Every structure is written in structure tokens, then in C-alpha cells.
């Protein structure tokens, strides 16, 4: 399944949840066949891995992984109804790693 238009990337961005700020990082390879997501906000740190259609959540404390449903979005296949439901609005364009991208803002 083709999730992205490029072969591989690492994307890091700041996130805000209530009054807490944190960082999220996403790395993928082979157009999204392999993916790793990390979120650190306040005292919460999560790691999720995806390989093909299988998704896993890792717990660093217990050193265990469990299979999960993939809730990540494939923005190549978004439709207007889902964009409205998620309150995503296109705010223009931005340049990331020398590539022109659409810039969306949402809840």
C-alpha cells in the first residue's frame, strides 16, 4: 500500500495538548511500508510501529509490545467529509526538506 509520495523521511514537530507541549516524530521507509511514531508530551511517552497492515504499541517500562488498530491517517486518500469531521483546514503551503507541501491545521 502506498501511504506517501516519497520513499523515506523523518518528520519532527511540536505538539500541544491542553497546557502541555511536547514533540512527535514520525519516520518511514519504503513509501510507508515501515513506520515508527514517537510522542513525548509531559510524562507520557509512546512508541508505535507499523509494518504493512500490522501495527504495534511499545511500552518501554514493561518492554512489551501489543498489536493495535492503526489510527494514523493516510493524507493521500482524504476526502472532504473526513477532513470536516477532523476539523482540518488547509492554511496554504509550506516548504519541507525543499519540497512544496500543503499546510493543514486542525484539532
GIRAVEN-V710089 format. One record per backbone hydrogen bond with DSSP energy under -1.0 kcal/mol. CO is the residue of the C=O (numbers start at 1). NH is the residue of the N-H. If there is no record, write none. Layout:
{{CO,NH} {CO,NH}}
This chain:
{{7,31} {9,28} {11,26} {13,24} {15,22} {17,20} {20,17} {22,15} {23,40} {24,13} {25,38} {26,11} {27,36} {28,9} {29,34} {30,33} {31,3} {31,4} {33,52} {34,29} {35,50} {36,27} {37,48} {38,25} {39,46} {40,23} {41,44} {44,41} {46,39} {47,58} {48,37} {49,56} {50,35} {51,54} {54,51} {55,68} {56,49} {57,66} {59,63} {59,64} {64,59} {66,57} {74,77} {79,83} {80,84} {81,85} {82,86} {83,88} {84,87} {89,105} {92,103} {94,101} {96,99} {99,96} {101,94} {103,91} {105,89}}
